[in-house]
Amino acid sequence: MTSRRLRVLIQHLPPESATMTALRNAMSPEELAEHADEGEPEKGRWSQTEQLLALIADRAARLEHITLLANSSKGSKKPKPPEPVRRPGTQPPKAKPKPSSAGTEWLFQMINGAA
């Protein structure tokens, strides 16, 4: 088999194949964004079927969360909202920074017009 034939075979693998997943996981975030912008979904995204399955899983988890909130007692601790299924090419969600006491005091003064 020639190297050209091997390259063509690899390039035309389905996006969910182990080889394409390994290649995608080895890419930097900049490369993934570039492929997404160039319209090459097989190099940076899941297939349409996988996107729909992930969306269904996210919606089912959200419905479960809402059901738990609606049926929990008032004094009980509320469960955390579910994390969405990670898609290829996306970074894990960043933790939200907690505001400092000086920042909250400044915001309070700005809201109340005492700046």
C-alpha positions as CSV (number, residue, x, y, z in Angstrom):
1,M,0.0,0.0,0.0
2,T,1.3,3.4,-0.9
3,S,1.6,6.2,1.6
4,R,-0.9,8.2,-0.5
5,R,-3.5,5.4,-0.3
6,L,-3.0,5.2,3.5
7,R,-3.5,8.9,3.8
8,V,-6.7,8.8,1.7
9,L,-8.1,5.9,3.8
10,I,-7.4,7.7,7.1
11,Q,-8.9,11.0,5.8
12,H,-12.1,9.2,4.9
13,L,-12.7,7.4,8.1
14,P,-15.9,8.2,9.9
15,P,-15.6,10.8,12.7
16,E,-16.5,8.4,15.4
17,S,-13.7,5.9,14.5
18,A,-10.9,5.3,17.0
19,T,-8.2,6.7,14.6
20,M,-10.1,10.0,14.0
21,T,-10.8,10.3,17.7
22,A,-7.1,9.8,18.6
23,L,-6.1,12.4,15.9
24,R,-8.7,14.8,17.2
25,N,-7.7,14.3,20.9
26,A,-4.0,15.1,19.9
27,M,-5.0,18.4,18.3
28,S,-4.5,21.7,20.1
29,P,-7.6,23.9,20.8
30,E,-6.4,26.3,18.0
31,E,-6.3,23.5,15.5
32,L,-9.8,22.3,16.4
33,A,-11.2,25.8,16.1
34,E,-9.5,26.2,12.7
35,H,-11.0,22.9,11.4
36,A,-14.4,23.9,12.7
37,D,-14.1,27.3,11.0
38,E,-13.0,25.6,7.7
39,G,-16.1,23.4,7.7
40,E,-14.2,20.1,8.2
41,P,-16.5,18.4,10.7
42,E,-14.8,15.0,10.4
43,K,-11.6,16.6,11.9
44,G,-13.2,18.5,14.7
45,R,-16.7,17.5,15.5
46,W,-18.9,14.5,16.1
47,S,-21.3,13.2,13.5
48,Q,-24.9,14.5,13.4
49,T,-26.1,11.3,15.1
50,E,-23.7,11.7,18.0
51,Q,-24.5,15.4,18.4
52,L,-28.2,14.5,18.7
53,L,-27.5,11.7,21.2
54,A,-25.5,14.0,23.4
55,L,-28.3,16.6,23.2
56,I,-30.8,14.0,24.3
57,A,-28.6,12.9,27.2
58,D,-28.2,16.5,28.3
59,R,-32.0,17.2,28.1
60,A,-32.8,14.0,30.0
61,A,-30.3,14.9,32.7
62,R,-31.8,18.4,32.9
63,L,-35.3,16.9,33.2
64,E,-34.1,14.6,36.0
65,H,-32.6,17.6,37.8
66,I,-35.8,19.6,37.5
67,T,-37.8,16.7,38.8
68,L,-35.5,16.4,41.8
69,L,-35.8,20.1,42.5
70,A,-39.6,20.0,42.3
71,N,-40.0,17.0,44.5
72,S,-37.4,17.9,47.2
73,S,-38.4,19.2,50.5
74,K,-37.9,22.9,51.3
75,G,-35.2,22.4,53.9
76,S,-33.1,19.9,52.0
77,K,-30.0,20.7,50.1
78,K,-30.6,21.3,46.4
79,P,-28.7,19.1,44.0
80,K,-26.2,20.6,41.6
81,P,-27.3,21.0,38.0
82,P,-25.9,18.3,35.7
83,E,-22.9,18.8,33.6
84,P,-23.5,18.5,29.8
85,V,-21.8,15.7,27.9
86,R,-18.4,16.9,26.7
87,R,-18.2,17.4,22.9
88,P,-15.0,16.9,21.0
89,G,-13.1,20.2,20.6
90,T,-14.5,21.8,23.7
91,Q,-12.6,22.5,26.9
92,P,-14.0,21.4,30.2
93,P,-16.0,24.1,31.9
94,K,-14.0,26.6,33.9
95,A,-14.8,27.1,37.5
96,K,-16.4,30.5,38.1
97,P,-14.2,32.8,40.1
98,K,-15.7,33.8,43.5
99,P,-15.8,37.6,43.8
100,S,-13.6,39.2,46.4
101,S,-15.2,41.1,49.3
102,A,-13.8,44.4,47.9
103,G,-15.4,43.5,44.5
104,T,-18.8,42.8,46.0
105,E,-18.6,46.0,48.1
106,W,-17.9,48.0,45.0
107,L,-20.7,46.3,43.1
108,F,-23.1,47.0,46.0
109,Q,-22.1,50.6,46.0
110,M,-22.6,50.9,42.2
111,I,-26.0,49.3,42.3
112,N,-27.2,51.6,45.1
113,G,-25.7,54.7,43.4
114,A,-23.2,55.6,46.1
115,A,-20.2,55.6,43.8
